[in-house]
Amino acid sequence: MGLISRMIALIRAKMSQLLEGAEDPGTALDYSYQRQLQLLQDVKRGVVEVTTSRRRLDLQAGKLRENVEKLDGQARTALEQKREDLARLALQRKQAAQMQLNDLDTQIASLDQEQAKLQDAEMRLRTKVESFRTRKETIKAQYSAAEAQVRIGEAATGLSEEMADIGLAIERAEQKTEQMKARSLAIDELVQIGTLDDHIGGDMLDRELAQLTAGSDIDHELANMKRQIAAPKSTPQLTTGEEEEVKE
């Protein structure tokens, strides 16, 4: 019984360490339950071993009792035949066998007590294991419910890491959106005041071609003007009426 008590104490100490360090107490409870089941199996094996030893001693004691009775009968027969020497030898052997039998009876009685203790311990331990199993499942269910409530509460109040990450993502998206809006407004303002060309209606190639065409038209017009200035002035021709007036 002292060994069983020490094993139970070790299991409790181990369970306490696991409960302090484990994230999920269900793991520690399951471990403790498995250890208790193992302890219960050890106790059952102890009962079987003690019972087996007791049966073995019972068989030996039965043979010794038969031998004691046999030697007692031989001693009586020897005395009836006036063979006291043989009777004495038979009684000596009977006495030795009786001493062995008495020793076996003492061992059997001790084993009977040990067997009774182990059987009682097995019954009490089985009751504790069943009670612990029920409490274990209850605690695990309560822990799961509490954990779910904590997660719901964290999600509702924004305390969970997931909600914090989502909040940061939304904040970054809003900042980028505001920056894009500001950039769009700035570009519109620069276009309106002429700082930036409006790209609507043509691309860079179109603008370059238009500039080349405009330059060619200016050169052509300038050449025409130069020719007109350099050409000599011609005498204007008179009409018929004007000629008659001149003759008169």
C-alpha positions in Angstrom: 0.0 0.0 0.0 2.9 2.3 0.6 4.1 1.8 -3.0 0.7 2.6 -4.3 0.5 5.8 -2.3 3.9 6.9 -3.6 2.8 6.2 -7.2 -0.4 8.2 -6.7 1.7 11.1 -5.2 4.0 11.0 -8.2 1.0 11.1 -10.6 -0.4 14.1 -8.8 2.9 15.9 -8.9 3.3 15.2 -12.6 -0.3 16.3 -13.3 0.4 19.5 -11.4 3.4 20.3 -13.5 1.5 19.7 -16.7 -1.4 21.8 -15.6 1.0 24.7 -14.9 2.9 24.4 -18.1 0.4 23.1 -20.7 -1.7 25.5 -22.8 -4.6 23.0 -22.8 -5.4 21.5 -19.4 -7.2 18.7 -21.2 -3.8 17.3 -22.2 -2.7 17.1 -18.6 -6.0 15.6 -17.5 -5.8 12.9 -20.2 -2.2 12.2 -19.2 -3.2 11.8 -15.6 -6.1 9.6 -16.5 -3.9 7.3 -18.5 -1.4 7.1 -15.6 -4.2 6.2 -13.3 -5.4 3.5 -15.7 -1.9 2.1 -15.8 -1.7 2.2 -12.0 -5.0 0.3 -11.9 -3.7 -2.3 -14.3 -0.6 -2.7 -12.1 -2.7 -3.3 -9.0 -4.8 -5.9 -10.9 -1.6 -7.6 -12.0 -0.5 -7.5 -8.3 -3.7 -9.2 -7.3 -3.3 -11.9 -9.9 0.3 -12.5 -8.9 -0.6 -12.8 -5.2 -3.5 -15.1 -6.0 -1.2 -17.2 -8.1 1.4 -17.4 -5.4 -1.2 -18.3 -2.8 -2.6 -21.1 -5.0 0.9 -22.4 -5.5 1.5 -22.5 -1.7 -1.9 -24.1 -1.3 -0.8 -27.0 -3.6 2.5 -27.4 -1.7 0.6 -27.3 1.7 -1.8 -30.0 0.4 1.1 -32.2 -0.5 2.7 -31.7 2.9 -0.6 -32.5 4.7 -0.8 -35.7 2.7 2.8 -36.5 3.6 2.2 -35.7 7.3 -0.8 -38.1 7.3 1.2 -40.7 5.5 4.2 -40.5 7.9 1.8 -40.6 10.9 0.3 -43.8 9.5 3.7 -45.3 8.9 4.8 -44.6 12.5 1.6 -46.3 13.8 2.2 -49.3 11.6 5.8 -49.6 12.7 4.8 -49.5 16.4 2.2 -52.2 15.8 5.0 -54.3 14.3 7.2 -53.6 17.2 9.5 -51.5 15.1 10.0 -48.5 17.3 13.1 -47.4 15.4 11.1 -47.1 12.2 8.3 -45.4 14.0 10.7 -42.9 15.4 12.1 -42.2 11.9 8.7 -41.7 10.5 7.7 -39.3 13.3 10.9 -37.3 12.7 10.0 -36.9 9.1 6.5 -36.1 10.1 7.7 -33.4 12.4 9.9 -31.8 9.6 7.0 -31.9 7.2 4.7 -30.4 9.8 7.2 -27.6 10.4 7.2 -26.9 6.6 3.4 -27.0 6.6 3.2 -24.5 9.5 5.6 -22.2 7.6 3.5 -22.5 4.5 0.3 -21.8 6.4 1.9 -18.6 7.8 2.9 -17.6 4.3 -0.6 -18.4 3.0 -2.2 -16.3 5.7 0.1 -13.4 4.9 -0.8 -13.7 1.2 -4.4 -13.8 2.1 -4.1 -10.5 3.9 -2.0 -9.0 1.0 -4.6 -10.3 -1.5 -7.4 -8.7 0.5 -5.6 -5.4 0.7 -4.8 -5.4 -3.0 -8.4 -6.2 -3.9 -9.7 -3.5 -1.6 -7.1 -1.1 -3.1 -8.2 -2.1 -6.6 -11.8 -1.5 -5.8 -11.2 1.9 -4.3 -8.8 2.9 -7.1 -11.3 1.8 -9.7 -13.9 4.0 -8.1 -11.4 7.0 -8.0 -10.5 6.4 -11.7 -14.1 6.4 -12.7 -14.8 9.5 -10.7 -11.7 11.2 -12.1 -12.8 10.3 -15.7 -16.2 12.0 -15.1 -14.6 15.1 -13.6 -12.0 15.1 -16.4 -14.6 15.2 -19.1 -16.6 17.8 -17.2 -13.5 20.0 -16.8 -12.6 19.6 -20.4 -16.1 20.6 -21.5 -16.1 23.6 -19.2 -12.6 24.6 -20.5 -13.7 24.3 -24.1 -16.8 26.4 -23.3 -14.7 29.1 -21.5 -12.2 29.1 -24.3 -15.0 29.6 -26.9 -16.4 32.5 -24.8 -13.0 34.1 -24.5 -12.5 33.9 -28.3 -15.9 35.4 -28.9 -15.2 38.1 -26.4 -11.8 38.9 -28.0 -13.4 39.0 -31.5 -16.2 41.3 -30.3 -13.8 43.7 -28.5 -11.0 43.5 -31.1 -8.5 42.0 -28.6 -7.6 38.9 -30.5 -4.6 38.8 -32.8 -6.7 38.1 -35.8 -8.8 41.1 -35.2 -5.7 43.3 -34.6 -4.3 42.1 -37.9 -7.5 42.9 -39.7 -7.6 46.3 -38.1 -4.1 47.1 -39.3 -4.9 45.9 -42.8 -8.0 48.2 -43.0 -6.0 51.1 -41.6 -3.2 50.6 -44.2 -5.8 50.3 -47.0 -7.5 53.5 -45.9 -4.2 55.4 -45.8 -3.3 54.2 -49.3 -6.7 55.2 -50.5 -6.4 58.7 -49.0 -2.9 59.1 -50.6 -4.3 58.0 -54.0 -7.1 60.5 -53.7 -4.7 63.3 -52.8 -2.5 62.5 -55.8 -5.4 62.5 -58.1 -6.6 65.9 -56.9 -3.1 67.3 -57.2 -2.8 66.1 -60.8 -6.2 67.5 -61.7 -5.1 70.9 -60.2 -1.8 70.9 -62.2 -3.7 70.1 -65.4 -6.1 72.9 -64.9 -3.4 75.5 -64.3 -1.5 74.3 -67.4 1.5 73.0 -65.5 0.8 69.5 -66.9 -0.5 68.8 -70.4 -3.8 67.1 -70.6 -3.1 63.7 -72.1 -6.7 63.2 -73.2 -7.2 63.3 -77.0 -3.6 62.4 -78.0 -0.4 60.8 -76.9 3.2 61.9 -77.1 3.7 60.9 -80.7 0.6 63.0 -81.8 2.0 66.0 -80.0 5.4 65.7 -81.6 3.9 65.4 -85.1 1.6 68.4 -84.5 4.7 70.4 -83.5 6.5 69.4 -86.7 3.5 70.3 -88.9 3.1 73.7 -87.2 6.8 74.5 -87.7 6.6 73.5 -91.5 3.6 75.8 -92.0 5.4 78.7 -90.4 8.5 78.2 -92.6 6.3 78.0 -95.8 4.4 81.2 -94.9 7.7 83.0 -94.0 9.2 82.1 -97.5 6.1 83.4 -99.3 6.3 86.7 -97.4 10.0 87.0 -98.4 9.2 86.4 -102.1 6.5 89.0 -102.1 8.7 91.6 -100.6 11.6 90.9 -103.0 9.5 90.9 -106.3 9.6 94.3 -108.4 6.5 96.4 -108.4 4.7 96.3 -111.9 3.0 99.4 -113.6 -0.7 99.2 -113.4 -2.6 98.8 -116.7 -5.2 101.5 -117.6 -8.6 100.8 -118.7 -10.2 102.1 -122.0 -11.9 105.0 -120.4 -8.8 106.1 -118.6 -6.8 106.0 -121.9 -9.3 108.4 -123.6 -9.1 110.8 -120.8 -5.3 110.8 -121.0 -5.5 111.6 -124.8 -7.7 114.5 -124.4 
